[in-house]
Amino acid sequence: MSKVLVVISVLVGLVAFILSIVGICTTQWRTGDGTEHNEIGLWTKCANGNCSDLYVGQSRAFFAFEIVRGFGIIAVITAFAGVVFGILMATVKKFNIGYSVPATFFLMSGAFGIVCASVFTSLDHITTSGYGYSYGLTWAAAPLALCAGIMNVLPEIGVKL
């Protein structure tokens, strides 16, 4: 049964990885108020169809975006590592990888994803309306990564399913 749990955890972790990467790469973290078309992503901001890049250190107003980017990138990298090590653990016996290896990466991905999205939540923003789908994808990826990690922790601590 633990083999099935590992496969499910890798699939859940893969979904978390995909959601994380789409979330941090797209421009819909915050959207405009309807009177003008504004979008803010982690890398680009757009106002009325004119888009410009957000460079590191460009403006003090976007300083915290660098922190959000950093935690988002680490969340994506650790989710990818969890998927890779989960696949290796499930398929290649000669590596002798324990459950704790992918579990650690998935749990780290979930934690970094939560920090990424929560720091963005705490920022004052230029736009006056709601959050976009990129923000939602990042929030959705974090608990999925945590679930994938927990699924790998259960066999490690001896829980029989």
C-alpha positions as a Markdown table, in Angstrom:
| # | Residue | x | y | z |
|---|---|---|---|---|
| 1 | Met | 0.0 | 0.0 | 0.0 |
| 2 | Ser | 2.9 | 2.4 | 0.7 |
| 3 | Lys | 3.9 | 2.1 | -3.0 |
| 4 | Val | 0.4 | 3.4 | -4.0 |
| 5 | Leu | 0.8 | 6.2 | -1.5 |
| 6 | Val | 4.1 | 7.2 | -3.0 |
| 7 | Val | 2.7 | 7.2 | -6.5 |
| 8 | Ile | -0.2 | 9.4 | -5.3 |
| 9 | Ser | 2.1 | 11.7 | -3.5 |
| 10 | Val | 4.3 | 12.1 | -6.6 |
| 11 | Leu | 1.2 | 13.0 | -8.7 |
| 12 | Val | 0.0 | 15.5 | -6.0 |
| 13 | Gly | 3.5 | 16.9 | -5.9 |
| 14 | Leu | 3.6 | 17.2 | -9.7 |
| 15 | Val | 0.3 | 19.1 | -9.6 |
| 16 | Ala | 1.7 | 21.4 | -6.9 |
| 17 | Phe | 4.9 | 21.9 | -9.0 |
| 18 | Ile | 2.8 | 22.8 | -12.1 |
| 19 | Leu | 0.6 | 25.2 | -10.2 |
| 20 | Ser | 3.6 | 26.9 | -8.6 |
| 21 | Ile | 5.4 | 27.4 | -11.8 |
| 22 | Val | 2.4 | 28.8 | -13.6 |
| 23 | Gly | 1.6 | 31.0 | -10.6 |
| 24 | Ile | 5.0 | 32.7 | -10.4 |
| 25 | Cys | 5.4 | 33.1 | -14.1 |
| 26 | Thr | 2.1 | 34.8 | -15.0 |
| 27 | Thr | 1.0 | 38.4 | -14.5 |
| 28 | Gln | -2.3 | 38.0 | -12.7 |
| 29 | Trp | -1.3 | 38.4 | -9.1 |
| 30 | Arg | -3.3 | 41.6 | -8.8 |
| 31 | Thr | -5.8 | 42.9 | -11.3 |
| 32 | Gly | -7.3 | 46.4 | -12.0 |
| 33 | Asp | -10.5 | 47.9 | -10.8 |
| 34 | Gly | -12.4 | 47.8 | -14.1 |
| 35 | Thr | -12.0 | 51.5 | -15.1 |
| 36 | Glu | -8.5 | 50.7 | -16.3 |
| 37 | His | -6.8 | 47.5 | -17.1 |
| 38 | Asn | -4.1 | 47.0 | -14.5 |
| 39 | Glu | -2.2 | 43.8 | -13.8 |
| 40 | Ile | 0.7 | 43.1 | -11.5 |
| 41 | Gly | 2.8 | 40.0 | -11.6 |
| 42 | Leu | 6.0 | 39.2 | -10.0 |
| 43 | Trp | 8.0 | 40.1 | -13.1 |
| 44 | Thr | 5.8 | 42.5 | -15.0 |
| 45 | Lys | 3.3 | 45.3 | -14.4 |
| 46 | Cys | 0.8 | 46.5 | -17.0 |
| 47 | Ala | -1.4 | 49.6 | -17.0 |
| 48 | Asn | -3.8 | 50.3 | -19.9 |
| 49 | Gly | -2.0 | 47.8 | -22.1 |
| 50 | Asn | 1.5 | 49.3 | -21.5 |
| 51 | Cys | 3.6 | 46.6 | -19.8 |
| 52 | Ser | 7.0 | 47.1 | -18.2 |
| 53 | Asp | 9.3 | 44.7 | -16.4 |
| 54 | Leu | 9.9 | 44.9 | -12.6 |
| 55 | Tyr | 13.7 | 44.8 | -12.3 |
| 56 | Val | 15.5 | 43.9 | -9.1 |
| 57 | Gly | 16.1 | 47.2 | -7.2 |
| 58 | Gln | 14.2 | 49.2 | -9.7 |
| 59 | Ser | 11.8 | 50.9 | -7.3 |
| 60 | Arg | 11.4 | 50.8 | -3.5 |
| 61 | Ala | 7.7 | 50.3 | -4.1 |
| 62 | Phe | 8.5 | 46.8 | -5.5 |
| 63 | Phe | 11.2 | 45.9 | -3.1 |
| 64 | Ala | 9.2 | 43.1 | -1.4 |
| 65 | Phe | 8.5 | 41.5 | -4.8 |
| 66 | Glu | 12.1 | 40.4 | -4.8 |
| 67 | Ile | 11.3 | 38.5 | -1.6 |
| 68 | Val | 8.2 | 37.0 | -3.0 |
| 69 | Arg | 10.0 | 36.0 | -6.2 |
| 70 | Gly | 12.8 | 34.3 | -4.2 |
| 71 | Phe | 10.4 | 32.2 | -2.0 |
| 72 | Gly | 8.4 | 31.4 | -5.1 |
| 73 | Ile | 11.4 | 30.1 | -7.0 |
| 74 | Ile | 12.6 | 28.1 | -4.0 |
| 75 | Ala | 9.1 | 26.6 | -3.8 |
| 76 | Val | 9.2 | 25.6 | -7.4 |
| 77 | Ile | 12.7 | 24.1 | -7.2 |
| 78 | Thr | 11.9 | 22.1 | -4.1 |
| 79 | Ala | 8.6 | 20.8 | -5.5 |
| 80 | Phe | 10.5 | 19.7 | -8.6 |
| 81 | Ala | 13.2 | 17.9 | -6.5 |
| 82 | Gly | 10.4 | 16.2 | -4.5 |
| 83 | Val | 8.9 | 14.9 | -7.7 |
| 84 | Val | 12.2 | 13.7 | -9.1 |
| 85 | Phe | 13.2 | 12.0 | -5.8 |
| 86 | Gly | 9.7 | 10.5 | -5.5 |
| 87 | Ile | 9.9 | 9.0 | -9.0 |
| 88 | Leu | 13.4 | 7.7 | -8.3 |
| 89 | Met | 12.3 | 6.2 | -5.0 |
| 90 | Ala | 9.3 | 4.5 | -6.6 |
| 91 | Thr | 11.1 | 3.2 | -9.8 |
| 92 | Val | 14.8 | 2.7 | -9.2 |
| 93 | Lys | 15.6 | 0.5 | -6.3 |
| 94 | Lys | 19.4 | 0.7 | -6.5 |
| 95 | Phe | 19.4 | 4.4 | -5.2 |
| 96 | Asn | 17.8 | 3.2 | -1.9 |
| 97 | Ile | 16.1 | 6.6 | -1.3 |
| 98 | Gly | 13.9 | 6.7 | 1.8 |
| 99 | Tyr | 10.5 | 8.2 | 2.1 |
| 100 | Ser | 11.9 | 11.2 | 4.0 |
| 101 | Val | 13.8 | 12.6 | 1.0 |
| 102 | Pro | 10.8 | 13.5 | -1.2 |
| 103 | Ala | 8.8 | 14.3 | 2.0 |
| 104 | Thr | 11.4 | 16.9 | 3.0 |
| 105 | Phe | 11.3 | 18.5 | -0.4 |
| 106 | Phe | 7.5 | 18.6 | -0.6 |
| 107 | Leu | 7.2 | 20.0 | 2.9 |
| 108 | Met | 9.8 | 22.6 | 2.1 |
| 109 | Ser | 8.0 | 23.5 | -1.1 |
| 110 | Gly | 4.7 | 24.0 | 0.8 |
| 111 | Ala | 6.3 | 26.1 | 3.5 |
| 112 | Phe | 8.1 | 28.3 | 0.9 |
| 113 | Gly | 4.9 | 28.6 | -1.1 |
| 114 | Ile | 3.0 | 29.8 | 2.0 |
| 115 | Val | 5.6 | 32.4 | 2.7 |
| 116 | Cys | 5.7 | 33.6 | -0.9 |
| 117 | Ala | 1.9 | 34.1 | -1.1 |
| 118 | Ser | 1.5 | 35.5 | 2.4 |
| 119 | Val | 4.2 | 38.1 | 1.9 |
| 120 | Phe | 2.5 | 39.2 | -1.3 |
| 121 | Thr | -0.8 | 39.3 | 0.6 |
| 122 | Ser | 0.7 | 41.7 | 3.2 |
| 123 | Leu | 1.8 | 44.3 | 0.6 |
| 124 | Asp | 0.2 | 47.5 | -0.3 |
| 125 | His | -0.7 | 47.4 | -4.0 |
| 126 | Ile | -1.2 | 50.0 | -6.7 |
| 127 | Thr | -4.4 | 48.4 | -8.0 |
| 128 | Thr | -7.6 | 48.7 | -6.1 |
| 129 | Ser | -9.4 | 45.4 | -6.8 |
| 130 | Gly | -8.8 | 41.8 | -6.2 |
| 131 | Tyr | -6.2 | 39.1 | -6.6 |
| 132 | Gly | -5.8 | 37.3 | -9.8 |
| 133 | Tyr | -5.5 | 33.6 | -10.8 |
| 134 | Ser | -1.7 | 33.6 | -10.4 |
| 135 | Tyr | -2.0 | 34.4 | -6.8 |
| 136 | Gly | -4.7 | 31.7 | -6.3 |
| 137 | Leu | -2.6 | 29.1 | -8.1 |
| 138 | Thr | 0.3 | 29.8 | -5.7 |
| 139 | Trp | -1.9 | 29.5 | -2.7 |
| 140 | Ala | -3.4 | 26.2 | -4.1 |
| 141 | Ala | 0.0 | 24.7 | -4.7 |
| 142 | Ala | 1.2 | 25.2 | -1.1 |
| 143 | Pro | -1.3 | 22.8 | 0.6 |
| 144 | Leu | -0.9 | 20.3 | -2.2 |
| 145 | Ala | 2.8 | 20.2 | -1.7 |
| 146 | Leu | 2.3 | 19.8 | 2.1 |
| 147 | Cys | -0.2 | 16.9 | 1.4 |
| 148 | Ala | 2.4 | 15.3 | -0.8 |
| 149 | Gly | 5.0 | 15.6 | 1.9 |
| 150 | Ile | 2.7 | 14.2 | 4.5 |
| 151 | Met | 1.9 | 11.2 | 2.3 |
| 152 | Asn | 5.6 | 10.4 | 2.2 |
| 153 | Val | 6.0 | 10.9 | 6.0 |
| 154 | Leu | 3.3 | 8.4 | 6.9 |
| 155 | Pro | 5.2 | 5.3 | 5.7 |
| 156 | Glu | 8.4 | 6.7 | 7.1 |
| 157 | Ile | 6.9 | 6.9 | 10.6 |
| 158 | Gly | 5.4 | 3.4 | 10.3 |
| 159 | Val | 1.7 | 4.2 | 9.7 |
| 160 | Lys | 0.1 | 1.3 | 7.9 |
| 161 | Leu | -2.7 | 2.1 | 5.5 |
